[in-house]
Amino acid sequence: MIVLNMEKGMFLFEQHHHALVSGIMAMHWRFDGFLGEHLREQVEYAVAQHDRAWIPLDGHPIWNDDKQQPYSFIDYPMKEKMVRYQEGVDQVEMRSNYGGLLCSLHYRSFFPEVSEDESIQAFISDEEARQKKLKNELGEMIGDEQLNFHFDLLQFCDDLSLYCCMNEPGVTKEEELSWFRDGFPQRFNFAPDGIVAYWDGKNAVALEPFPFQSTFQVDIPFRELRPEQIEEVGFPQAWKESVLHNRTIKFVPR
């Protein structure tokens, strides 16, 4: 769950919905900046499905008493989260071994090289074994340059979608979430210094340089829960009674 606290209540974005929007971004990626065109369909699938792990968790969100809001993807209990991560990668791998490799690399990147936590150690070991197996299966089909680009593409689209969900539309650069205020960390051949996003009004995000074939727009589903509603019927019931709205955003060059 992505949780955005607004003045009038909480906006809740399900992880899989946000990931599907990431997949739309990957489909619009500029042709002259895409390496490994023969893998493009599998890459787009991996980007769109990378958060399948969250479908069961976001289907039954749980309340964080300490923060007085639902657990988000940031603070969700780690052991349960790692189990779901692996289930999600399993599901992607069943459809696409290359997609499974990309998603495994994505989740592995969340953790340090070395951890004293035994459950994290086991997760890292399992995913690194999965990656070795999949690379052996794929063989000469993939090269390091293509794999690095596809991994960066997945993470950029993920980050840009998070940027759209975790900021209040129309905020100034100074008011943005600090994560992406100075731009995104990924580097591409047409953007050696990275890509920076800016809100252009409440319904558009301007990107410099522009990474897509042309302008396009997305609808990101979310639920709005008001504090008085949660207080009156409790969070589980308020969640059941909530309806999906759409945050519509157009991506334009700056």
C-alpha positions as CSV (number, residue, x, y, z in Angstrom):
1,M,0.0,0.0,0.0
2,I,1.1,3.5,-0.8
3,V,-0.2,5.9,1.8
4,L,-0.5,9.7,1.1
5,N,-1.7,11.8,4.0
6,M,-3.7,14.8,2.7
7,E,-5.4,17.5,4.6
8,K,-8.8,16.0,4.2
9,G,-7.8,12.4,4.7
10,M,-5.7,9.5,3.4
11,F,-5.2,8.6,-0.2
12,L,-4.4,4.8,-0.5
13,F,-2.9,3.4,-3.7
14,E,-2.6,-0.4,-4.1
15,Q,0.8,-1.5,-5.1
16,H,-0.3,-3.6,-8.1
17,H,-2.3,-0.7,-9.5
18,H,0.8,1.6,-9.3
19,A,2.9,-1.1,-10.9
20,L,0.4,-1.5,-13.8
21,V,0.9,2.2,-14.4
22,S,4.7,1.6,-14.4
23,G,4.1,-0.9,-17.2
24,I,2.2,1.7,-19.3
25,M,5.2,4.0,-18.9
26,A,7.5,1.2,-20.2
27,M,5.3,0.7,-23.2
28,H,5.7,4.4,-24.1
29,W,9.5,4.4,-23.8
30,R,11.3,6.0,-26.7
31,F,12.3,3.6,-29.4
32,D,15.8,5.1,-29.9
33,G,16.6,4.6,-26.2
34,F,15.5,0.9,-25.9
35,L,18.2,-1.8,-25.9
36,G,17.3,-5.4,-26.7
37,E,14.1,-4.9,-28.7
38,H,13.7,-8.7,-28.9
39,L,13.1,-8.7,-25.1
40,R,10.8,-5.7,-25.0
41,E,7.6,-7.6,-24.5
42,Q,9.0,-9.5,-21.5
43,V,10.5,-6.3,-20.1
44,E,7.1,-4.5,-20.3
45,Y,5.5,-7.5,-18.6
46,A,8.0,-7.5,-15.8
47,V,7.6,-3.8,-15.2
48,A,3.8,-4.0,-15.1
49,Q,3.7,-7.1,-12.8
50,H,6.7,-6.4,-10.5
51,D,4.4,-5.7,-7.5
52,R,2.2,-8.8,-7.8
53,A,3.5,-9.7,-4.4
54,W,1.3,-7.0,-2.9
55,I,-2.0,-8.2,-4.3
56,P,-3.0,-10.4,-1.3
57,L,-1.5,-7.9,1.2
58,D,-3.4,-4.9,-0.2
59,G,-6.5,-7.0,-0.6
60,H,-6.6,-7.1,3.2
61,P,-4.6,-4.2,4.5
62,I,-3.8,-4.0,8.2
63,W,-3.7,-1.1,10.6
64,N,-0.5,0.3,12.1
65,D,-1.4,1.5,15.6
66,D,1.9,3.4,16.0
67,K,1.4,5.6,12.9
68,Q,-2.4,5.6,13.0
69,Q,-2.7,4.6,9.3
70,P,-2.5,1.3,7.3
71,Y,0.9,-0.3,7.0
72,S,2.5,0.9,3.8
73,F,5.1,-0.7,1.6
74,I,7.7,1.1,3.7
75,D,6.9,-0.2,7.1
76,Y,5.0,-3.5,6.5
77,P,6.4,-6.3,8.7
78,M,9.5,-7.5,6.9
79,K,9.2,-11.3,7.2
80,E,5.7,-11.4,5.7
81,K,6.8,-9.0,3.0
82,M,9.7,-11.1,2.0
83,V,7.6,-14.3,1.7
84,R,5.2,-12.4,-0.6
85,Y,8.1,-10.9,-2.6
86,Q,9.2,-14.4,-3.5
87,E,5.7,-15.6,-4.3
88,G,5.3,-12.6,-6.6
89,V,8.6,-13.3,-8.4
90,D,7.5,-17.0,-8.7
91,Q,4.3,-15.9,-10.5
92,V,6.2,-13.6,-12.9
93,E,8.8,-16.3,-13.6
94,M,6.1,-18.8,-14.6
95,R,5.1,-16.5,-17.4
96,S,8.5,-15.1,-18.3
97,N,11.9,-16.3,-17.1
98,Y,13.5,-13.0,-18.1
99,G,10.7,-11.1,-16.3
100,G,11.4,-13.2,-13.2
101,L,15.0,-12.4,-13.4
102,L,14.3,-8.6,-13.5
103,C,11.8,-8.8,-10.6
104,S,14.3,-10.9,-8.6
105,L,17.0,-8.3,-9.2
106,H,14.5,-5.5,-8.2
107,Y,13.6,-7.1,-4.9
108,R,17.2,-8.1,-4.1
109,S,18.2,-4.4,-4.5
110,F,16.2,-3.5,-1.5
111,F,18.7,-5.2,0.9
112,P,22.3,-4.6,1.7
113,E,25.1,-6.8,0.5
114,V,25.4,-8.3,4.0
115,S,22.8,-8.6,6.7
116,E,22.9,-10.1,10.2
117,D,19.2,-10.9,10.0
118,E,18.9,-14.6,9.3
119,S,15.6,-14.2,7.4
120,I,17.1,-11.5,5.2
121,Q,20.2,-13.7,4.6
122,A,18.0,-16.5,3.5
123,F,16.0,-14.2,1.1
124,I,19.2,-12.9,-0.4
125,S,20.6,-16.4,-0.8
126,D,17.4,-17.7,-2.4
127,E,17.1,-14.8,-4.9
128,E,20.8,-14.9,-5.9
129,A,20.4,-18.7,-6.6
130,R,17.3,-17.9,-8.6
131,Q,19.2,-15.3,-10.6
132,K,22.1,-17.6,-11.4
133,K,19.6,-20.3,-12.5
134,L,17.7,-18.0,-14.8
135,K,20.8,-16.5,-16.3
136,N,22.0,-20.0,-17.1
137,E,18.7,-20.8,-18.8
138,L,18.7,-17.6,-20.8
139,G,22.3,-18.0,-21.9
140,E,23.3,-15.9,-24.9
141,M,19.8,-14.4,-25.1
142,I,20.9,-11.7,-22.7
143,G,24.0,-9.5,-22.3
144,D,25.1,-7.4,-19.3
145,E,24.4,-4.0,-21.1
146,Q,20.9,-5.0,-22.0
147,L,20.1,-6.5,-18.6
148,N,21.4,-3.4,-16.8
149,F,19.3,-1.1,-19.0
150,H,16.1,-3.2,-18.5
151,F,16.7,-3.2,-14.7
152,D,17.2,0.6,-14.7
153,L,14.1,0.9,-16.8
154,L,12.0,-1.1,-14.4
155,Q,13.3,0.9,-11.4
156,F,12.8,4.3,-13.2
157,C,9.2,3.5,-14.2
158,D,8.6,2.3,-10.6
159,D,10.1,5.5,-9.2
160,L,8.1,7.8,-11.5
161,S,4.9,6.0,-10.7
162,L,5.7,6.4,-7.0
163,Y,6.5,10.1,-7.6
164,C,3.0,10.5,-9.0
165,C,1.4,8.7,-6.0
166,M,3.4,10.0,-3.1
167,N,3.3,13.7,-3.9
168,E,0.3,16.0,-3.6
169,P,-0.4,17.0,-7.3
170,G,0.9,20.5,-8.1
171,V,3.4,20.8,-5.3
172,T,6.5,22.9,-5.8
173,K,9.9,21.3,-6.1
174,E,10.7,22.3,-2.5
175,E,7.5,20.6,-1.3
176,E,8.1,17.3,-3.0
177,L,9.0,14.1,-1.3
178,S,12.7,14.2,-0.8
179,W,13.3,10.9,-2.5
180,F,13.0,12.3,-6.0
181,R,13.4,16.1,-5.4
182,D,16.8,16.1,-7.1
183,G,15.8,13.7,-9.9
184,F,15.8,10.0,-10.4
185,P,19.0,7.9,-9.9
186,Q,18.9,5.9,-13.1
187,R,21.0,6.9,-16.0
188,F,20.3,6.3,-19.7
189,N,22.1,7.0,-23.0
190,F,20.0,10.0,-23.7
191,A,20.0,11.2,-20.1
192,P,23.6,10.7,-18.7
193,D,22.9,13.1,-15.9
194,G,19.5,11.5,-15.0
195,I,15.9,12.6,-15.4
196,V,14.1,15.2,-13.3
197,A,10.3,15.5,-12.9
198,Y,8.3,18.6,-12.1
199,W,4.6,19.1,-11.4
200,D,3.1,21.2,-14.2
201,G,-0.2,22.1,-12.5
202,K,-2.3,19.4,-10.8
203,N,-2.7,17.1,-13.7
204,A,0.6,17.0,-15.5
205,V,4.2,16.0,-14.8
206,A,7.0,17.5,-16.9
207,L,10.1,15.5,-17.5
208,E,13.6,16.7,-18.4
209,P,14.9,15.2,-20.6
210,F,11.7,13.5,-21.9
211,P,12.1,9.7,-22.0
212,F,8.9,8.7,-23.9
213,Q,7.9,8.5,-27.5
214,S,5.2,11.2,-27.1
215,T,3.0,12.7,-24.5
216,F,0.4,10.4,-22.9
217,Q,-1.7,10.2,-19.8
218,V,-2.4,7.5,-17.1
219,D,-5.2,6.9,-14.6
220,I,-3.9,5.8,-11.2
221,P,-6.6,4.2,-9.0
222,F,-6.8,5.2,-5.3
223,R,-9.2,5.1,-2.4
224,E,-9.8,8.1,-0.1
225,L,-10.5,7.5,3.6
226,R,-11.5,10.3,6.0
227,P,-10.5,10.2,9.7
228,E,-14.0,10.5,10.9
229,Q,-15.1,7.6,8.7
230,I,-12.3,5.4,10.2
231,E,-13.2,6.5,13.7
232,E,-16.9,5.8,13.1
233,V,-16.8,2.3,11.6
234,G,-13.2,1.2,12.0
235,F,-10.5,0.8,9.4
236,P,-11.5,-2.6,8.0
237,Q,-15.1,-1.5,7.4
238,A,-14.1,1.9,6.0
239,W,-11.8,0.1,3.6
240,K,-14.6,-2.2,2.4
241,E,-16.9,0.7,1.9
242,S,-14.4,2.9,0.0
243,V,-14.7,3.3,-3.7
244,L,-12.0,3.6,-6.3
245,H,-11.2,7.1,-7.8
246,N,-8.6,7.9,-10.5
247,R,-5.7,10.3,-10.3
248,T,-5.2,11.3,-14.0
249,I,-1.7,12.5,-14.9
250,K,-0.3,13.5,-18.3
251,F,3.4,13.3,-19.0
252,V,4.9,16.1,-21.0
253,P,8.4,17.4,-22.0
254,R,9.7,20.3,-20.0
